[in-house]
Amino acid sequence: MTDKERETELREENAEEREAVRNDEGVVLVGDERGEIESADTMVETEKKDLEGGYETEDEEDMKSGKREKMDEAEDTLGRFEYEIEESVADFEDEIPTERNEIPESSDDSSEDEIDKWLLKTKYKYHSCTPNGKCKLLKSPVIARLFLDKLRQKADLMPEEIQQIIKEKWKIVSTRNQCQRGRLLALKWLEKEYEEQFAHLRGYTHEIMVTNQGSTAIVDTYKNKAGEDVFKGFYVCFGVLRDTWRGYCRPIIRLDGTFLKRAVKGVLLTAVGHDANNQIYPIAWAVVQSETTDSWLWFIKKIKDDLVLQDGNRFVIISDRSKD
């Protein structure tokens, strides 16, 4: 056999030994690796038989404990990894500015029944809708609360004026009927408010008498057919004003009356004097239902008693009736 033939034969033998064999996973193995896998499979089969027979070796216990330790480490690592990812993503979202053209997140409110509070989970960062001036929250009770003080000062405020103020101040469109209903509701509240204030009138007179020693405060009433007290007049003269007028002012008293134009009608009667600078000095005033002879006589009698005018020989009384 020639050297060339012998070399060819050796190559064929090596090729047979290195013949590729595919395992279960499709990996190509050569001869040495195939032997190692066969021995490993034999060991696994032996271990399976031992486990089926209820026999456990020390190696098995070591393997199980090692597996448990690895599983615990894996869970800890996974937990830390999830926490770090969630935290970093939250920070990352806060740092990214939201573009105006982006679709905003939906707004979701939820209430916690246990603590009776509302939580805002998500919100709209930008609104792309065009304002149309309409607002469902603008109802007659809201209008009444908004214009309560204005109607207290100006009871004849018309619905058209209220409508214009709402448009100019809050950029909201309202109807005349809405404004009219709100106006009437506010006037109804004011009427009830006046009734409550009149109920405290006697308490007010008592406070004047206590806090201003020497003052005079009187509430005069009369009985109606039902036996109820009806307001007739309210008179006030502070002691300090009275004493100052008697000591330092001229002996002149000017009487005048004016109509009250608020929701509670009536007439305001006043008595004023002149000080050393020839300026007006208030002495006393009263509120009565109407300007009549009886109401004027009632008011003058109260002044005469407070100022100790007696027969009035040293004093001059002037009224708007003197022009006649």
Secondary structure as UniProt FT lines:
FT   HELIX           3..17
FT   STRAND          21..22
FT   TURN            24..25
FT   STRAND          28..29
FT   HELIX           31..52
FT   TURN            53..54
FT   HELIX           58..95
FT   TURN            100..101
FT   STRAND          108..112
FT   TURN            113..116
FT   STRAND          117..122
FT   TURN            136..137
FT   HELIX           140..146
FT   HELIX           148..153
FT   TURN            155..156
FT   HELIX           159..170
FT   HELIX           176..199
FT   HELIX           201..211
FT   TURN            213..214
FT   STRAND          216..223
FT   TURN            225..226
FT   STRAND          229..237
FT   HELIX           239..248
FT   STRAND          252..260
FT   STRAND          266..274
FT   TURN            276..277
FT   STRAND          280..288
FT   HELIX           293..307
FT   TURN            310..311
FT   TURN            313..314
FT   STRAND          316..319
FT   HELIX           320..323
//
